[in-house]
Amino acid sequence: TATSTAEKLNIPASHWSLSFQSRLGRAEWLKPSTEHSLEVLARTGKKNIAVLCPSFVADCIETLEEIGIGGQETFQHQGGKDYHLIPCVNEDPRWVESFAKLLREKI
């Protein structure tokens, strides 16, 4: 999803990265974690970032609080400045219509 999105938007590979959220407990999880990635981005001089959560179609506690608020705090605490969380598609009519079309094709 991330690679396809970047390609469709003509974003060079050097201008985007992928991280993983939803780590639970002490179990090993996919890497790099979002928290670690935000720290590294800020510490390596990135001042302005936009964050997208393509795995979520609707905003929830995880996107709004953990990634939105917590992510912004992490990024800015490490020296980052502008942190923009791009909202999930939520109830956007284009998403609803596209989803309904996909469902009709499967029924």
Contacts in CASP RR format, 6 or more apart in sequence:
PFRMAT RR
TARGET T0000
AUTHOR 0000-0000-0000
METHOD contacts of the structure
MODEL  1
TATSTAEKLNIPASHWSLSFQSRLGRAEWLKPSTEHSLEVLARTGKKNIA
VLCPSFVADCIETLEEIGIGGQETFQHQGGKDYHLIPCVNEDPRWVESFA
KLLREKI
1 54 0 8 1.000
1 55 0 8 1.000
2 16 0 8 1.000
2 18 0 8 1.000
2 54 0 8 1.000
5 52 0 8 1.000
5 54 0 8 1.000
6 13 0 8 1.000
6 16 0 8 1.000
17 37 0 8 1.000
17 41 0 8 1.000
19 32 0 8 1.000
19 33 0 8 1.000
19 34 0 8 1.000
19 36 0 8 1.000
19 37 0 8 1.000
19 38 0 8 1.000
20 29 0 8 1.000
20 30 0 8 1.000
20 31 0 8 1.000
20 32 0 8 1.000
20 33 0 8 1.000
20 34 0 8 1.000
21 33 0 8 1.000
21 34 0 8 1.000
21 53 0 8 1.000
21 62 0 8 1.000
21 66 0 8 1.000
21 67 0 8 1.000
22 29 0 8 1.000
22 62 0 8 1.000
23 29 0 8 1.000
23 33 0 8 1.000
32 40 0 8 1.000
34 67 0 8 1.000
34 71 0 8 1.000
35 71 0 8 1.000
35 74 0 8 1.000
38 49 0 8 1.000
38 71 0 8 1.000
38 74 0 8 1.000
38 75 0 8 1.000
38 78 0 8 1.000
39 74 0 8 1.000
39 75 0 8 1.000
39 78 0 8 1.000
41 49 0 8 1.000
41 75 0 8 1.000
41 80 0 8 1.000
42 74 0 8 1.000
42 75 0 8 1.000
42 76 0 8 1.000
42 77 0 8 1.000
42 78 0 8 1.000
42 79 0 8 1.000
42 80 0 8 1.000
43 78 0 8 1.000
43 79 0 8 1.000
45 79 0 8 1.000
45 80 0 8 1.000
46 80 0 8 1.000
47 79 0 8 1.000
47 80 0 8 1.000
47 81 0 8 1.000
47 82 0 8 1.000
48 80 0 8 1.000
48 81 0 8 1.000
48 82 0 8 1.000
48 84 0 8 1.000
49 75 0 8 1.000
49 80 0 8 1.000
49 82 0 8 1.000
49 83 0 8 1.000
49 84 0 8 1.000
50 84 0 8 1.000
50 85 0 8 1.000
50 86 0 8 1.000
51 67 0 8 1.000
51 68 0 8 1.000
51 71 0 8 1.000
51 83 0 8 1.000
51 84 0 8 1.000
51 85 0 8 1.000
51 86 0 8 1.000
52 86 0 8 1.000
53 63 0 8 1.000
53 67 0 8 1.000
53 86 0 8 1.000
53 88 0 8 1.000
56 62 0 8 1.000
56 63 0 8 1.000
56 88 0 8 1.000
57 88 0 8 1.000
57 89 0 8 1.000
57 90 0 8 1.000
57 95 0 8 1.000
58 88 0 8 1.000
58 89 0 8 1.000
58 90 0 8 1.000
59 87 0 8 1.000
59 88 0 8 1.000
59 90 0 8 1.000
63 85 0 8 1.000
63 88 0 8 1.000
67 85 0 8 1.000
68 83 0 8 1.000
68 85 0 8 1.000
71 83 0 8 1.000
72 83 0 8 1.000
72 85 0 8 1.000
75 83 0 8 1.000
76 83 0 8 1.000
89 95 0 8 1.000
END
